[in-house]
Amino acid sequence: MNFDKAGFKNSFINQLQSMYGKGLEEADLYEQYMAFGACVREVISQNWIRTRQQYRSKNEKQVFYFSMEFLLGKLLDMYLIHLGLKEPCRQALAELGIDLAALAEAEPDAGLGNGGLGRLAACLLDSMAAMHLPGHGCGIRYKYGLFEQKIVDHHQVELPDNWLKNGYIWEYRKADKTVEVRFGGRITQIIQPDKWMFVHEDYEPVLAVPYDIPIVGYQNRTVNTLRLWSAEPAAIDFDLSSFNRGDYSRAVEYRHSVERISKILYPDDTHYEGRLLRLKQQYFFVSAGLQSILHCFKQRALPWRTLPEKVGVHINDTHPALAIPELMRLLIDEAGLGWEEAWNITVNTISYTNHTTMPEALEKWPVDMLEKLLPRIYLIIQEIHERLCRTVWDKTQSWDAVSEIAIIADGQVHMARLAVVGSYSVNGVAQIHSEILKNHTFAGFSRLYPYKFNNKTNGITHRRWLIKSNPALAELISRTIDSSWIKYPCDLIQLVNYAQDESLQQQFAAIKRQNKLKLAQFISNKYDIQVDVDSIFDVQVKRLHAYKRQILNVLHIMHLYNKLRENPQLDMVPRTFIFAGKAAPGYYIAKQTIKLIHVLAEKINHDTAIQGKLKVVFLENYSVSLAEMIISAADVSEQISTASKEASGTGNMKFMMNGAITIGTMDGANIEIKQAVGDANIVIFGLTAKQVFDYYHYGGYSAWDMYHNDPRIKTVMEQLVDGFFQEEREEFRPLYNDLLHNNDEFFVLKDFAAYCDAQRVVENKFRHSREWQKMALMNIAHSGIFSSDRMGSEYSVGIWKIKPVIITG
Ligand code: 26V
């Protein structure tokens, strides 16, 4: 792209004037950021318009990725990199005395997601645009994103994330594309000469107003769209002028009930949260999204049966599964199709990804709630359920087989079952996870529809997670193997040829050290903790959850500390254990774990007897931006979930791409990472999924046996409750009880010894610096297949059957 520096500086100054009526010297950093953003918007919008025009005229199939969460992070830097404008803009701003990095920092993180599922959606959109693929996002414009985490007296405190408070420069309100979504009311059936008609009356109307965010492709002209819906009250007939008290308060109540719909992201990614409001959120964005898609389709004057050839609707977990009955409703009630035809179209349009097998996260809605809130949708679900049960009964004559697949059972609607029946493709997010779905979670369905089930291993965008977050490493790689890997990340494999090269190893080590220094500086400024940059930076950053086993990491740190106290001269490589992650506000054990990490850190970091060999740091408010800084500085990546529990993980991929060595279990994508890098370049330990299943199935595990037979375990467990770390002895009793009295559901104590051994292996490898750098380079070299470009093309070819559309200038 041609860049006119003088013109750019001019338009920046003009934007400042017109937006804030201020000159350069008067404007604060945020205002400068907004004005700069407005200039970038202009560049983007030309290609955005072009992309829409050409998608329309070329008439190829487009995909819409429906997701309750999009964890975008900051966008300015990504836009500049993708437009090829980062360096010229940096220089132009520098000439005005402005530091681009500081401007970029001023942007709020768009934190519209809990964790892996939301970040995956963002990586996928990035890859689709990079690969010229016509794919868009559809979600909710939450006024408040995931809560901001503050640690007060070692406790997590949740504050609202008011990310929109100063305006968001990347969104475009498209008021003309507003649609209406209807809740509640009554359905009456009218018999027409040739069919039934359903009339919806006395419903509550809600306006869905779209805000579009451009998704810019990497150095191409593609600009796809992320459309986020915001709920606004409809102008309904409350008589405000009469000051009729009843009407007035009804109007206010109505307004509040509507605004609540897109007010806040639910902060729980592991427990099914059975709240009416959440159901409302789900239907709200699904209905709005489908209405706007069908509206565009209608303008093309094609027969309805061709919908699946032109439109794919992908549901990110079951949260948007109401897309199935809603599409049926639109096709039957609005377009006038019959059931069979509508069903054919629906099933061939929708595809579904499952992201968890944790039973407590599988959504089920009470029948009476659904029936009351969405009466027509419920009727349709009932019909789908009855037809499915009849089919299975006719095939099997077995009540067991029927009850295994029933959508409505025990007064609840099973959303995952609805999603499987109503879609043509069901995928898991790593090989092991997809196998578990087929053989356990959806065993009945995989007998019925074996052709639907497939695997799409997750990926991450190397543009954000390497080029943006670790530019020095990206440049080193390009200098070594040329820059083709940016377009074709699998070209990173060429690094294998240089992994033994001493000079490259040294340069890699120098960059890693620089990144560690930056993180150490941040830790020192923010927490006044001094960490040794030559120590091993051993990192576990992710949501807090029992199955992710932060507690295993903690018990090992306690054990190391005990060894050091016994023998301060112990010959060990100094370690800095770094944690970050949020706990769901109502998840007591997870919050206790955060507290325990802080208590431990307090004691260890102040103990001069251990000569700084051990440090523990918890970084508050984990976010995409914080992840970028931490991951590029990591030596060791902790991926230690109980085997079979982590569907895939994506952090594991980000770390390997930045040259950290994984210590992990045979779970999720760790298994595929091991296959890729080879046994010599990863440290694996612990129970396998099969062993875990066997224990659950046949019993035979005793946590107390572990306690009695391993003195290290006994010591650390007792330290949890004997006041060693904390004056309030009973504080950590619930953690203690979970591990011992509740028999340790996630096999923490069972895997403890193997984990300690694995950590010794890590330490010994780190002592041999050249070997370590080689391992790191081998990890980077093999990380290409974990790019979301690979994932995006697998979805496009294997599921959606969409083709690239090259946008011309
Ligand atoms: C569930 C719920 C339940 C109700 C409250 C809000 C909420 C929000 C999200 C979820 C689903 C959580 C599932 C999830 O995030 N799974 C993660 O998906 C990643 C991307 O596929 C994967 O790498 C992780 O292993 C998996 O835990």
Boltz pocket constraint, residues with backbone or C-beta under 6 A from the ligand:
constraints:
  - pocket:
      binder: B
      contacts: [[A, 114], [A, 115], [A, 116], [A, 117], [A, 118], [A, 120], [A, 266], [A, 267], [A, 268], [A, 269], [A, 270], [A, 271], [A, 272], [A, 273], [A, 317], [A, 354], [A, 355], [A, 356], [A, 360], [A, 361], [A, 429], [A, 458], [A, 645], [A, 646], [A, 647], [A, 648], [A, 649], [A, 650], [A, 668]]
      max_distance: 6.0
